[in-house]
Amino acid sequence: MLEPGSLKERGYWTGEIWNRRKDGEVYAEILTISAVRDVNGTTQNYVGLFTDITALKEQQKQFEHIAHYDALTTLPNRVLLADRLQQAMAQALRHSKLLAVVYLDLDVFKLINDLFGHPQGDDLLISIAKRLK
């Protein structure tokens, strides 16, 4: 059964696919396939047109990383934490399981920045992040 908007029904299809170059490298592309019909409407051939969107996909991946990870420590940020916690809570509820959450707070961190400076405070955060990883 063909879904609405399929190549056979509409005469064209557009979508995003992963393809492979002759050298084996995988890349992303937007592909449009159009049916070429004769005067009677019978499909004779198909024509495909694609655009390589690998750079766009890489940029999208970088934006997602920036949106979900701390730039200094590369640890997941609050946005990602909230999402993952929501998923974990839903899964625990679905499977009647328990869920534990650990909260870590760096007491008097502002004092460390004030006394030793932000570069040293950043170094401390990076060091803690490496240990947590």
RAURGI-V437333 format. One record per residue. N is the residue number from 0. RES is the residue in one small letter. PHI is phi as a letter, one per 20 degrees, with the letter a starting at -180 (999 if undefined). Layout:
BEGIN
N/RES/PHI + N/RES/PHI
END
This chain:
BEGIN
0/m/999 + 1/l/e + 2/e/e + 3/p/g + 4/g/n + 5/s/f + 6/l/g + 7/k/f + 8/e/f + 9/r/e + 10/g/n + 11/y/b + 12/w/b + 13/t/c + 14/g/a + 15/e/d + 16/i/c + 17/w/d + 18/n/c + 19/r/c + 20/r/f + 21/k/g + 22/d/e + 23/g/n + 24/e/f + 25/v/e + 26/y/b + 27/a/e + 28/e/b + 29/i/e + 30/l/d + 31/t/c + 32/i/d + 33/s/c + 34/a/e + 35/v/d + 36/r/d + 37/d/e + 38/v/f + 39/n/e + 40/g/n + 41/t/e + 42/t/f + 43/q/d + 44/n/b + 45/y/c + 46/v/c + 47/g/d + 48/l/c + 49/f/c + 50/t/c + 51/d/f + 52/i/d + 53/t/g + 54/a/f + 55/l/f + 56/k/f + 57/e/f + 58/q/f + 59/q/f + 60/k/f + 61/q/f + 62/f/f + 63/e/f + 64/h/f + 65/i/f + 66/a/f + 67/h/d + 68/y/c + 69/d/f + 70/a/f + 71/l/f + 72/t/e + 73/t/m + 74/l/e + 75/p/g + 76/n/e + 77/r/f + 78/v/f + 79/l/f + 80/l/g + 81/a/f + 82/d/f + 83/r/f + 84/l/f + 85/q/f + 86/q/f + 87/a/f + 88/m/f + 89/a/f + 90/q/f + 91/a/f + 92/l/f + 93/r/f + 94/h/d + 95/s/l + 96/k/d + 97/l/e + 98/l/c + 99/a/d + 100/v/c + 101/v/d + 102/y/d + 103/l/d + 104/d/c + 105/l/e + 106/d/f + 107/v/l + 108/f/f + 109/k/g + 110/l/f + 111/i/f + 112/n/f + 113/d/f + 114/l/f + 115/f/d + 116/g/o + 117/h/f + 118/p/g + 119/q/f + 120/g/f + 121/d/f + 122/d/f + 123/l/f + 124/l/f + 125/i/f + 126/s/f + 127/i/f + 128/a/f + 129/k/f + 130/r/f + 131/l/f + 132/k/f
END
